[in-house]
């Protein structure tokens, strides 16, 4: 399954979670519910995946964590904020570059309509 096919499933599951829980909860609640939904679809997903930073010949484990990694092909960065800031998009793009993964979805669950809270970020896709 390629990134675009995964993306469709992920967005569908995000919509299901948002419809059931609504806006205004902590990110960790959406993360747990979404990980459950993705697993129910038969997708492998890892939560809070550590992302080491490599600078020249030094690898540094600095505590950067991707919220959910789906099938080792898509990074999900979940938010529950009033406004998604440009730095949130840059953060996800940096995660994509650090891992070599091509697709990320920035999902802000703190919106009335979830379609307004989903941003697709690509890294050489």
Secondary structure as UniProt FT lines:
FT   HELIX           3..21
FT   HELIX           27..40
FT   TURN            41..42
FT   STRAND          45..50
FT   STRAND          53..55
FT   TURN            56..57
FT   STRAND          58..60
FT   STRAND          65..70
FT   TURN            71..73
FT   STRAND          74..79
FT   HELIX           86..99
FT   STRAND          103..108
FT   HELIX           114..117
FT   STRAND          118..122
//
